[in-house]
Amino acid sequence: MITIDGSKKSGSGTILRYAVSLATLLKEPITIYNIRAKRLKSGLRPQHLAAVRACAQMCGGTVEGAELGSRKIVFTPGDRIRGGYYRFDIGTAGSTTMLLLTVLPLAIKADRPCEIEVVGGCFQDFAPSAPHMHNVLFRVLSKMGIRARLDVLRWGYVPKGGGIVRCYVEPAGRIEPLDIPRQGDKRDFEFRGIAVASHLERKRVAERMRTACQFALGNRGYRAKIVEVNDKTALQPGAGLCVWAENENCVLGMDRAGAIGRMAEKIGAYVAKNLLRDIDTGATVDRFTADQLVLYCALADGESAYKVPRVTEHLDANLWLVKELLGAEYTISKKRVVRIGGHAV
């Protein structure tokens, strides 16, 4: 029985989600206690509960303590990971992408392709947006031989949720190491993006986010192709902006959700400023993708290397976790190049 203290490092739900994923791949039971101990509302929230149950469903496993607010679970994985069609409803505006990040490692090792539909939120603070996952994370993972695609069927926002995403994943027998320690020439970056606004066309929210972002990037000599989406299918008004920059070596992205009192122009400026800030460090991945990649590099067949803008608490936590569960050794150089020794499972 593997035992993980959920209060270690960041003390966040990331430890819970990835620990359950890795235990499933290892086919070993795991106890996780002090779940989300460092968060204001500790214990399992709806999105964490949905993620754990999703893992159990995909592998035929069982979970003890799977209740809202629970600070301890015992997860026992089944004998194999089954591909096919799955639909998971978080029941709130909880992040659809965070749930997908939990089950994506399972889908990569499933016995056949997976089609996974998730209902919840698509754009919110403290979670990757659906466009970021598809246009940034999945593009980086493709360098490792991982084939995944994400479609947004309906946009969803806080507080009602109701967004629907559908993810298609091909099994990968072998995960290739990631090797992008150098960014390349900044002048070669091409900027693209999507500005989404639901039921806000009269206020020109999508247009204002796009214009402000393009203006800020233009001040640095970059032109950005940002698509406007004025949506009418969401259950409530909401908005979000995601922009990514790509050259022949790497792709970095940044996003920002709309919120009451958060002006569209400030969203556009925020995304441009923070994306440029990550690029200016010479990083080959953005601050969010940096921690999301750890699991896949730890499962790769060989050593991976990539340069991060900064060492975040989530990056630190994920590196600690893969060493605990997989024995994956890692180093971070003075120039912030992360190297992870893979342990193919």
C-alpha positions as CSV (number, residue, x, y, z in Angstrom):
1,M,0.0,0.0,0.0
2,I,1.4,3.4,-1.1
3,T,0.8,6.2,1.4
4,I,0.9,9.9,0.5
5,D,0.5,12.8,2.8
6,G,-1.6,15.3,0.8
7,S,-0.3,18.2,3.0
8,K,3.2,18.0,1.6
9,K,4.6,20.7,-0.7
10,S,1.7,22.7,-2.2
11,G,-0.9,20.8,-0.2
12,S,-3.2,21.1,-3.2
13,G,-5.6,18.9,-5.2
14,T,-2.8,18.4,-7.7
15,I,-1.1,15.9,-5.4
16,L,-4.4,13.9,-5.0
17,R,-5.1,13.8,-8.7
18,Y,-1.7,12.8,-9.9
19,A,-1.2,10.3,-7.1
20,V,-4.3,8.5,-8.0
21,S,-3.3,8.5,-11.7
22,L,0.1,7.1,-11.0
23,A,-1.3,4.4,-8.6
24,T,-3.6,3.3,-11.4
25,L,-0.7,3.0,-13.8
26,L,1.4,1.1,-11.2
27,K,-1.6,-1.1,-10.3
28,E,-0.9,-0.5,-6.6
29,P,-3.4,0.6,-3.9
30,I,-2.8,4.0,-2.4
31,T,-3.9,5.8,0.7
32,I,-3.9,9.6,0.5
33,Y,-4.6,11.6,3.7
34,N,-4.6,15.3,4.7
35,I,-6.2,15.9,1.3
36,R,-5.9,19.6,0.3
37,A,-4.9,20.4,3.8
38,K,-3.4,23.8,2.9
39,R,-6.5,25.0,1.1
40,L,-9.2,27.2,2.6
41,K,-11.8,24.5,2.0
42,S,-9.8,21.3,2.7
43,G,-10.8,17.8,1.7
44,L,-12.5,16.6,-1.5
45,R,-14.4,19.2,-3.5
46,P,-16.8,18.2,-6.4
47,Q,-14.1,18.4,-9.1
48,H,-11.6,16.2,-7.1
49,L,-14.3,13.7,-6.2
50,A,-15.3,13.5,-9.9
51,A,-11.7,13.0,-10.9
52,V,-11.1,10.1,-8.4
53,R,-14.3,8.4,-9.4
54,A,-13.4,8.8,-13.1
55,C,-10.1,7.0,-12.5
56,A,-11.9,4.2,-10.7
57,Q,-14.4,3.8,-13.5
58,M,-11.7,3.7,-16.2
59,C,-9.8,0.9,-14.5
60,G,-12.5,-0.9,-12.7
61,G,-11.1,0.2,-9.3
62,T,-12.7,1.0,-5.9
63,V,-12.5,4.1,-3.6
64,E,-13.1,4.3,0.1
65,G,-13.9,7.7,1.5
66,A,-15.1,9.1,-1.7
67,E,-17.3,11.8,-0.2
68,L,-17.4,15.6,-0.3
69,G,-15.1,17.0,2.3
70,S,-13.3,13.8,2.9
71,R,-9.7,14.3,3.9
72,K,-8.6,10.7,3.3
73,I,-9.3,8.1,0.6
74,V,-8.1,4.6,-0.1
75,F,-7.9,3.9,-3.8
76,T,-7.5,0.4,-5.2
77,P,-7.0,0.2,-9.0
78,G,-8.4,-2.5,-11.1
79,D,-6.6,-4.9,-13.4
80,R,-6.5,-2.9,-16.6
81,I,-7.4,0.5,-18.1
82,R,-10.3,0.3,-20.5
83,G,-10.6,2.6,-23.4
84,G,-13.8,3.6,-25.1
85,Y,-16.4,6.4,-24.4
86,Y,-16.8,8.0,-21.0
87,R,-18.9,10.9,-19.7
88,F,-18.1,12.6,-16.4
89,D,-20.3,15.4,-15.0
90,I,-18.6,17.4,-12.2
91,G,-22.0,18.8,-11.3
92,T,-20.6,22.3,-10.7
93,A,-18.4,24.8,-12.5
94,G,-15.4,22.8,-11.4
95,S,-12.6,22.6,-14.0
96,T,-13.1,20.2,-16.9
97,T,-9.4,20.4,-17.8
98,M,-8.3,19.5,-14.3
99,L,-10.4,16.3,-14.5
100,L,-8.9,15.6,-17.9
101,L,-5.4,16.1,-16.6
102,T,-6.2,13.3,-14.0
103,V,-7.4,10.7,-16.5
104,L,-5.2,11.6,-19.5
105,P,-2.3,9.5,-18.3
106,L,-4.7,6.6,-18.0
107,A,-6.1,7.1,-21.5
108,I,-2.6,7.1,-22.9
109,K,-2.1,3.6,-21.4
110,A,-5.6,2.3,-22.2
111,D,-6.3,-0.8,-24.2
112,R,-7.9,1.2,-27.0
113,P,-8.6,4.8,-28.0
114,C,-10.6,7.0,-25.5
115,E,-13.3,9.5,-26.1
116,I,-13.9,11.4,-22.8
117,E,-16.7,14.0,-22.4
118,V,-16.6,16.2,-19.3
119,V,-19.3,18.6,-18.0
120,G,-18.2,21.6,-15.9
121,G,-16.3,24.8,-16.3
122,C,-14.1,25.7,-19.3
123,F,-12.6,29.0,-18.3
124,Q,-11.9,29.9,-14.7
125,D,-9.1,31.2,-12.4
126,F,-6.6,28.7,-11.0
127,A,-7.1,26.1,-13.8
128,P,-5.9,25.8,-17.4
129,S,-8.6,26.8,-19.9
130,A,-9.8,24.4,-22.6
131,P,-8.0,26.4,-25.4
132,H,-4.8,26.3,-23.4
133,M,-4.9,22.6,-23.0
134,H,-5.6,22.0,-26.7
135,N,-3.3,24.5,-28.2
136,V,-0.4,24.5,-25.8
137,L,-0.2,21.3,-23.6
138,F,-1.3,18.9,-26.3
139,R,1.1,20.5,-28.8
140,V,4.0,19.9,-26.4
141,L,2.8,16.4,-25.7
142,S,2.8,15.6,-29.4
143,K,6.6,16.0,-29.3
144,M,6.5,13.0,-27.0
145,G,4.4,10.8,-29.3
146,I,1.2,11.5,-27.4
147,R,-1.9,12.1,-29.6
148,A,-4.8,14.0,-28.0
149,R,-7.4,16.5,-29.2
150,L,-9.9,18.6,-27.3
151,D,-13.1,20.1,-28.6
152,V,-15.4,22.5,-26.8
153,L,-19.0,21.6,-27.4
154,R,-20.4,24.2,-25.0
155,W,-18.7,26.9,-23.0
156,G,-19.2,27.0,-19.3
157,Y,-18.2,29.4,-16.6
158,V,-18.4,30.1,-12.8
159,P,-20.9,29.7,-11.1
160,K,-23.3,27.6,-13.2
161,G,-20.8,25.5,-15.2
162,G,-22.6,23.4,-17.8
163,G,-19.7,23.6,-20.2
164,I,-19.0,20.5,-22.2
165,V,-15.6,19.4,-23.6
166,R,-14.7,16.2,-25.5
167,C,-11.2,14.8,-25.5
168,Y,-9.9,12.2,-27.9
169,V,-6.8,10.2,-26.9
170,E,-4.8,7.6,-28.7
171,P,-2.9,5.0,-26.6
172,A,0.9,5.4,-26.6
173,G,2.9,2.3,-26.2
174,R,6.1,4.3,-25.6
175,I,6.4,7.9,-24.4
176,E,9.3,9.7,-26.0
177,P,11.5,12.0,-23.8
178,L,11.0,15.7,-24.2
179,D,14.1,17.7,-25.2
180,I,13.6,21.4,-25.5
181,P,16.2,23.2,-23.4
182,R,16.5,26.1,-25.7
183,Q,13.9,28.6,-26.8
184,G,15.3,29.8,-30.1
185,D,15.0,33.3,-31.7
186,K,12.2,35.4,-30.1
187,R,11.6,37.1,-33.4
188,D,10.3,33.8,-34.9
189,F,7.4,33.5,-32.5
190,E,3.9,33.5,-34.1
191,F,1.0,34.5,-31.9
192,R,-2.5,33.1,-32.1
193,G,-5.4,33.1,-29.8
194,I,-9.1,32.9,-29.1
195,A,-11.3,35.5,-27.4
196,V,-14.6,33.9,-26.2
197,A,-17.6,35.8,-24.9
198,S,-21.0,34.2,-24.2
199,H,-24.1,36.4,-24.2
200,L,-22.0,39.5,-24.2
201,E,-21.9,40.5,-27.8
202,R,-23.6,43.9,-27.2
203,K,-20.9,44.8,-24.8
204,R,-18.2,43.8,-27.4
205,V,-16.3,41.9,-24.8
206,A,-14.6,39.5,-27.2
207,E,-13.6,42.3,-29.5
208,R,-12.3,44.5,-26.6
209,M,-10.2,41.6,-25.1
210,R,-8.7,40.9,-28.6
211,T,-8.0,44.5,-29.3
212,A,-6.3,45.2,-26.0
213,C,-4.1,42.1,-26.3
214,Q,-3.1,42.8,-29.9
215,F,-2.2,46.4,-28.9
216,A,0.0,45.2,-26.0
217,L,1.7,42.6,-28.2
218,G,2.1,45.1,-31.0
219,N,4.1,47.4,-28.7
220,R,6.7,44.7,-28.7
221,G,6.6,44.2,-32.4
222,Y,4.4,41.1,-32.5
223,R,1.3,40.6,-34.6
224,A,-1.3,38.2,-33.2
225,K,-4.1,36.4,-35.0
226,I,-6.9,36.2,-32.4
227,V,-10.2,34.7,-33.3
228,E,-13.4,36.2,-31.8
229,V,-16.1,33.9,-30.6
230,N,-19.5,35.4,-29.6
231,D,-21.2,32.4,-28.1
232,K,-24.9,32.0,-27.4
233,T,-25.1,28.4,-26.1
234,A,-23.6,28.8,-22.6
235,L,-25.9,28.6,-19.6
236,Q,-24.8,32.1,-18.5
237,P,-22.8,35.1,-19.5
238,G,-19.0,34.6,-19.3
239,A,-15.8,35.2,-21.1
240,G,-12.1,34.3,-21.5
241,L,-9.0,34.9,-23.5
242,C,-6.2,32.5,-24.4
243,V,-3.2,33.4,-26.5
244,W,-0.2,31.2,-27.4
245,A,3.1,31.8,-29.1
246,E,4.9,29.1,-31.1
247,N,8.2,28.8,-33.0
248,E,9.9,25.7,-34.3
249,N,11.2,24.7,-30.9
250,C,8.4,25.4,-28.4
251,V,5.0,26.8,-27.6
252,L,4.0,28.9,-24.6
253,G,0.5,30.2,-23.7
254,M,-1.4,32.4,-21.3
255,D,-5.1,32.7,-20.5
256,R,-7.4,34.7,-18.3
257,A,-11.1,34.2,-17.4
258,G,-13.6,36.9,-17.3
259,A,-15.2,37.9,-14.0
260,I,-17.6,40.5,-12.6
261,G,-15.7,43.8,-12.4
262,R,-12.8,42.5,-14.5
263,M,-12.7,44.8,-17.6
264,A,-12.2,43.2,-21.0
265,E,-9.3,45.6,-21.7
266,K,-7.5,44.5,-18.5
267,I,-7.9,40.9,-19.5
268,G,-6.3,41.5,-22.8
269,A,-3.4,43.4,-21.3
270,Y,-2.9,40.8,-18.6
271,V,-2.6,37.9,-21.0
272,A,-0.2,39.8,-23.3
273,K,2.0,41.0,-20.4
274,N,2.3,37.6,-18.7
275,L,2.9,35.7,-21.9
276,L,5.7,38.1,-22.9
277,R,7.1,37.9,-19.3
278,D,7.4,34.1,-19.7
279,I,9.0,34.4,-23.1
280,D,11.5,37.0,-22.0
281,T,12.9,34.5,-19.5
282,G,14.1,32.3,-22.3
283,A,11.7,29.5,-21.2
284,T,10.6,26.8,-23.6
285,V,7.3,26.2,-21.7
286,D,5.1,28.6,-19.8
287,R,4.7,28.7,-16.0
288,F,1.6,26.4,-16.1
289,T,2.6,23.8,-18.7
290,A,5.9,23.5,-16.7
291,D,4.2,21.5,-13.9
292,Q,1.7,19.7,-16.1
293,L,4.5,18.1,-18.1
294,V,6.2,16.5,-15.1
295,L,4.1,13.3,-15.0
296,Y,4.6,12.5,-18.7
297,C,8.3,13.2,-18.5
298,A,8.5,10.9,-15.5
299,L,6.8,8.2,-17.6
300,A,8.9,8.7,-20.7
301,D,11.5,6.2,-21.9
302,G,14.6,8.4,-21.1
303,E,15.6,11.8,-19.8
304,S,13.6,14.9,-20.6
305,A,14.7,18.5,-20.4
306,Y,12.9,21.8,-20.7
307,K,13.4,25.4,-19.4
308,V,10.8,27.0,-17.1
309,P,10.1,30.7,-16.5
310,R,10.2,30.1,-12.7
311,V,9.9,27.3,-10.2
312,T,6.3,27.3,-8.9
313,E,4.9,25.4,-5.9
314,H,3.0,23.1,-8.3
315,L,6.2,22.3,-10.2
316,D,7.9,21.5,-7.0
317,A,5.1,19.4,-5.7
318,N,4.8,17.3,-8.9
319,L,8.6,16.7,-9.0
320,W,8.4,15.5,-5.4
321,L,5.5,13.2,-6.2
322,V,7.0,11.4,-9.2
323,K,10.2,10.8,-7.2
324,E,8.1,9.4,-4.3
325,L,6.0,7.1,-6.5
326,L,8.2,6.3,-9.5
327,G,11.7,7.0,-8.2
328,A,12.1,9.6,-11.0
329,E,15.2,11.6,-10.3
330,Y,15.3,15.3,-11.3
331,T,17.5,18.4,-11.3
332,I,16.9,22.1,-11.8
333,S,19.8,24.1,-13.0
334,K,20.7,27.7,-12.2
335,K,19.3,28.6,-15.6
336,R,16.0,26.8,-14.7
337,V,16.4,23.9,-17.0
338,V,14.4,21.0,-15.5
339,R,15.8,17.5,-16.2
340,I,13.6,14.5,-15.3
341,G,14.7,10.8,-15.6
342,G,11.9,8.8,-17.1
343,H,10.6,5.5,-15.8
344,A,8.5,3.8,-18.4
345,V,5.5,2.1,-16.9
